[in-house]
Amino acid sequence: MNIKSDLFFTFSLLQTIVFVWSDTFTGTHILISGVYPHLALYNRGQDNFTNGTACDSNGVEGGIGAIVPWAGKLWMTTYSVQCPYGSYDKLYSIDDNLTLTIHPESIGGTSANRLIHRESNQLIISNYFIDSIGNIRTIPLSVMPGRMTATARHLLDPENKVYFYSMEGELFEVNVHTLAVTKLFHKPIPGWHGKGAYSSQNLLVLANNGEFPFFEINPADLKVGSLPKNSEEMGFLATWDGKEEWKQIERRQFTEVTGPGGIYGAPDSVTPLWTIGWDRRSVMLKLLDNGNWYTYRLPKSAHTFDHRGGWYNEWPRIRDVGNNQMLMDMHGMFYDFPKTFSLRNSSGLKAIGSHLRIIPDFTFWNGKLILTNDETTLLQNPYPGRCYANFWFGQFEDLKSWGGASGWGGPWTNDSIQANVASDPFLIYGFNKTVLHLTHNATKPINFTLEIDKVGNNQWSIYTIITVDETGYNHIILPRDLVASWMRVKVDTSCRVSVFFHMTGDYHSIDVDPIFDALADANDSNLFDANLIRPGQNNTNLQLVSFIGTQIGFMEVDEKLQYSVPSINKTDDIIRILKLNKTFHIDDASVIVSDFNGTFRLPKGDPAFDQPFNGYWPRDARELETERFMLNVHGTFYEVGREAGYVGMRPIATHNKKIMDFASWRGLVILTGTKQNASFDGHYFPTLQGNGLWFGMIEDLWKLGKPRGEGALWKDNYVNANETSLPYLMTGYDKKTVSITADTNINVTLQVNVDLNGWYNYKTIQTIAGSTIQYVFPDGYSAHWIRAVVAKACTITISFKYE
């Protein structure tokens, strides 16, 4: 079907159509799901990549790297990707009336550093020094170039100097009074993509989170460490005493480094220091306490952050958020982080919930928790014309209404482990349901001893001993009333071992939240409206072209969510750029998706999705936040990482709505595919003709309904002996049932992949010819993928129902 042939205008293209929304709803500024569209920030130089700023990537990516309340205002900087010598990014401030100011001292660049220097009473953010009444001084990037990622208190002269650390790895010191700059080291530690720096216990701690070189390292520049010796050596964590001694702490990917003093720095020389990172197993939380290092582990809520270069996790933070609370954000999970976290008091660290938003920084201001973001980019992404960043204004408690506290991880993943050596502690507090998977490669049964730290005081007791037989797999579902903060594991035999947790938080209801009432149901036979949408390139508006239902032609939406018809008709451009392509396959059994990792099966939603709507398949994949995309297939949204691909995907919500297109713009998420009788409700904004758009923010998607669906590995298929099915997604679903029917007596073995590292036999089910065997998975059991193997040839159906 040709979209262009369906378009017509009922008024002149030169006419401007405006629909102004009542101030009784919006107040002074429009606010939707915690987002003020007028506060969206963007790089004004992206249309000219050779603009004299020595940065060819102006505006290709746009995030808010640092945000700090100071001098009666809220201050922030934006960044473009890889602009160490400047860009069109700006230093901004927002006042109590939510008026945005762009400061003329702006030099741009790629920065996320911020420190409040106590002695001089200055905010240091990017290369700017701002005094207590808002006067700004700037170190030109010609004097101190680099993508500044952290500023830390000086070890030897803290009253007068600070350290600056760049993503390239350079370390500078700056006099806070004169702004005199001294370059101390060019590349003192290996690893790349510098992230954190913090001073505590008479040490400067530096963190890199990547291993993708920006330039060739001169070995003479390194003060400690070396180039990677194996595939696991990525990133670097190091200390320096401010004089001569450098030490390697960990050859892993680390990001934030901080302590109870936060952006003010450590209040004394004994305060604990924390740093967060990750490896292929899980999130790592390292503690420096009384001069000694300790490692704790936590789950990953998503695989979208994993990348050898460290590019996909924009500045995870631990930061004060008011009311004597600290918030930690890492790998898609929020944690309530206690300021008292130490070796003798590690209690109180609790998972709050998961999220989809990329959050470079957050703070507390004027009674609100404020999160920044890094929205969709132009990197490998042809759909948007411009990228944006914006803020979310809300409360700490609101975070609990987004995604559940769900994730995966463990201390060991196919690691060679010595007998009777304890693993790192793994967080088990704060999750609704937890299953622990245990595997080994020994040729005999071995015992796994599970120990718990009940109150976070580093005192351990045996919880239970689990025997895993020679088949190499077993699991235990932890009781919900288990009172403990941490769990660690020992084995009684040296062998290769995996110890891997799957945590599940609270699910949303299957009922769609009323904020989505304007969206058309998949099985609704009534007429509906749909539009193609994209952020425009030559202005800051959202562009749309109608293609189903009420025809309104080409229109634009501004920051006040007012529709207009521009003088230049860009219908052809939008249709060409936003062509709807179906990249998945549907058979009788389930949905099938394929990428560089292989081919996978997913559950089906409403049967209406087996066919296109009005001749069009809904948009199936689109980036809403930087460098990961949402997959919209058969009525369910999934999150998929650019690097991880489908194998690491997670379901977000099953909507069973005719969502024909979706996009992000000005901090909002926009959905199309609406009822023709829908009316304005604070999320749905119609045009004068009635065909409108739904506006919300990305975390609203969780409220579309908990993930669910039905599908099969095989459906009345002839299968050869020892044939293995395609993997079928299991993670992220609640109540799970499998039904098996075969034409002969046969053993069917269900295998699970729990850590994306291999398959293990979960259960063998004996079938009776012509009868259906049904198996209900235990409450709380979860793996990432499941598949089946049959013992002999047969015609068989193996179907799953997720409720």
Secondary structure, DSSP 8 states (H G I E B T S, - for coil): --TGGG---SS-TTS-------HHHHTTS--BTTB-GGG-B--TTTT-S-SSSS-TTTTTS-EEEEEEEETTEEEEEEE-TT-TT--S--EEEE-TT--EEE-TT----S---EEEETTTTEEEETTEEE-TT--EEE--TTTS-S-EEEEEE-SS-TTTEEEEEETTS-EEEEETTT--EEEEESS-SS-EEEEEEEEETTEEEEEEEE---SS---GGG-SS--S-SSTT--SEEEEE-SSS-EEEEESSEEEEEE-TTGGG--SSSS--EEEEEE-SS-EEEEEEETTEEEEEEE-BS-STT--TT-TTS---EEEE-STT-EEEEETTEEEEE-TT-BTTB-TT-EEEEE--S--S-EEEETTEEEE--BB--STT--S-SS--B--EEE-GGGGGGSB-S-EEEEEEEEEEE-TT-----EE-TT-SEEEEEEEE--SS-EEEEEEEESSSSS--EEEEEEEE-TT-EEEEEE-TT---SEEEEEESS-EEEEEEEEEE-----SS--GGGTTB-BTT--S-EEEEEEEE-SSSS-EEEEEEESS---EEEE-TT--EE--SS--HHHHHHHT------EE-SS-EEEEETTEEEEE-B--GGGGS-BTTB----EEEEETTEEEEEETTEEEEEETTTEEEEEEEEEE--B---EEEEETTEEEEE-EETT----SSEE--TTS--EEEE-GGGGGGG----EEEEEEEEEEE-TT-B---EE-TT-SSEEEEEEESS-EEEEEEEESSSS--EEEEEEEE-TT-EEEEE--TT---SEEEEEESS-EEEEEEEEE-
